[in-house]
Amino acid sequence: MLVPKVSQVVYFQLKDDASDEPVEYKTRVADEDESSLIIELPINTKNGRLKRLHIGDALHASFITNTGVKHFFETYVTNVKEGELPFFVIARPTEESMTSIQRRNFFRIDIEVDLAVQTEKGQRYVYRTSDIGGGGVSFIIDRHESFEPGEKLGCWIVLPHRNGNIEHSCFQAEVLRQKELETGRKMVMVKFDEIAEQERQRIIRFLFEKQIQFRDR
C-alpha cells in the first residue's frame, strides 16, 4: 500500500492552542516499520517554529507523490522517542483511511451548506451549495435569478464539522455557467478565482472528513 516513504515530506494540520484555528506544519519521515511511521520534529510552515507533539495528538496529514497525486490520511501520535531532538511515532495509515486526488483535478462531493455571495455591485445573497470541490462550488438559485459567465463573486462558505466545530472559508470566484434544473430552479457553477492555499486546504480537509463520514454510513 502507498504510504509516505523515508525522507518524504508530510504536511499535517493541528489547531493552535490560543486561537483554535488550524495551523499547517511539515515534517519528514525518518524511519518506518510495519505499524508505524517515525517523523522528525515538525515545523510551522508560516513562521518556522518547531512544534512538539504529544501522545494522542490527532493529525490530518497529507503528502504528494512525484506524479503530482496528493494523498490524505488520518493518523495520531502513538509514542515519543526522546533525544537531543525528539522523534514522534505515528500510526501507519490504513488503506481505508487514505484518500487520493490529482492536484489539478480536485475531487468533488455532493453536499449542502450555506454559501454567502456578494456581487461586484455589492448585492448580497445566501444560497445552498449543490456540490463542493477543491477547485470550485455549485449552488442553487431561484428561477428568476441569474448570473453571467465570467462574473466575479466574493464568497464565504460555512464548513460544519462532525465534531460540532464550524469553520468558514472566504474566496473570490468566477462564474463558469448555469443550467436549468427539472425543478425549474438553476444551478450555478463557479471556480475559485482567488483563494489562499490555506483556505483551499481548509475546504479539502472538510471534504475529506465528509467523504469518510458518508462512506461509514
N, C-alpha and C positions, 0 to 999 in steps of 0.2 A: 504494500500500500504506500502511496505517496505521502511522505511526511518531510518536514524540514531536515536537511542533512547537516552534518557537522560543518561549521563555518558559515552556514547560511544565516542571513539576517531575518529576524522575526519581529513584526510590529504587534503591539497589543495596546488595549485601552484600559485605563484604571481611573476611577473617579478621584478628583482632587479632594483632599480632606477638608479644605477651607471652603471651596466654592461648590462642591458636589457636582462639578462639571467634569466630563470625561477628558482625560489627558492622554496623549499618544506618547508611547515610549518605543524605543527599538533596542534590540539585544542581538546576540549571536549565539548560535548553538555551539557549545563547547564539546559536548560528548553525548552519547545516547546508549540505551540498552533496550531490551525487549519491551519494557513497560514505561520507560521514561525518556525525557529529553533533559539535558543539563544545560542551562543557559547562563550567560555572563550577566554581570551587574547592568541592569537596564539604564538607558539614557533618555531623558526628556528630549523629544525631537525639536522643541521650541527653544528651550533655554540651556540645554546641555547638562542639566543637573542629573546626578546619579540617583537612582531610586532603589531603596532596599525593599524587597518583597518579604512577605510573611506566609507561613504555612496556612493554607486555606484560601489565600487570595484567588479569586476567580478572574480569569483572563479571557478577553475576547480577542483572539490572536489571528494574524494573517501572515502570509509570505507569498512571494512571487517567484515563479519558475523562470528559467531563461527563455521560455517560449512565450512569456507575457501573460500567463494564466495566474490569476490571483486566487489563493485558497484561504478560506476562513475556517476556523475551528475554535471550539470552546475547550478550555483546559483550566487547571488550577495547580497551585504550588503544593507539592507533597512533602518537600524537605528542603533544608538549607544546609549547604556544606560550608562551614566556616573556614576562614583562612585569611591571608593578607588581604585578599579581595574575596568576598563570598560568591559562591555559585548557587544557583537555585534549581531544584529538581521539579519539573512539571510533568503531569500525566501525559503520556503519549496519546495523541488524538486517535479516536477510533474512526472507522470508515463511516459510521452513522453520523458522526459529529462534523464531518468535513463537507464544505460546500465550495464549489469551484466556479469561477466566472472568467470570461475573457475580459480584459481591461477595456477593450474597445467595443464590447458588446455586453453591457451590463444586464443582468437578468432582471425581470420584472415580475411582480406578483399582483394579483387582483386583491385590492383591499380598499376599504372606505375609511378615510379620515378627513378631518376638516382642513381646508386649504383657503387661506385668505389671499385675495388677489387685488392688486392696485394697478390700474391702467396708467398710461402715460399722461392722461388728462386728470389724474388724481381721483378717479372714481374707485370706490372700494366695494368689494363683494366677498361673500363667503360661500364656497362650494364644497361638495364632497368629491373626493377622488374616486376614480374607477380602477386605476392601477398605478403603481409607483415603480420606478426603476432607478438605477444609478445614473441614468442619462436623461431622465425626464419623467413627467407625470401626465396622466389623462384625468380630466374632471368633467362632471356633468353640468350642463346649463339648461335653462328652460328654452322652449321652442322660440320665444320671441327675442331671445338674446343672441348675440353673435360676436365673434372675434375674427379678425382678419389675419391670414398668413403673414408672418413677418412682424406682427405686432409684439411689442415688448411689454412684459408684465413684471411687476415686483411681487414676489410670492413669499408666503410664510406658512409652513406646514406643521401640523401637530403630529407628534410621534408618541403614542401611548404604549408603554412597555408592559409586559406581562406582570412585572413585579409592582405595578401601580405607579411607577415614575413616569412623568410626562416630559419629553424633550420637545424642542422646537427647532426648526431649521429654516433659514432665510436664503433666498437666491433670486437671481434675475432669470426670467425665462423668455423664450421666443416661441410664438405660436407657429406650429407646423401646418396644421389643418384641423378641420372639424367635420364631423359626419352626423347625419341624422340617424336616430335610433328608431326601432319599431314602436317605442312608446311615444314618439313624437318629440322627445327631448333630444338634445345634441351632446355629443362627446367632443371635447376639445383636447387635442394632443399638443403638448409643448415639450420643448427640450431645454435643458439647462443652458443658459447663455453665459451667465457669470455666476460661478459658485466656488466658494473656497473649498479646498480639498478636505478641510476638517468638516465642513458641512456635508459634503458628499459622503464622507466616511460615516458620519452620524446616520445618514439615511440608509446606507448599505448595511450598517450594523442592525438597524431596526428591521430591515427586510430579511436579513439573515435569521434574526430571532423569530420573526413571524413564520418564515418558511419551516423552521424546526417545529414551531408550535402547531402549524397546520398538519405537518407530517405525523405528529404524535397523537393527533385526534383519533 
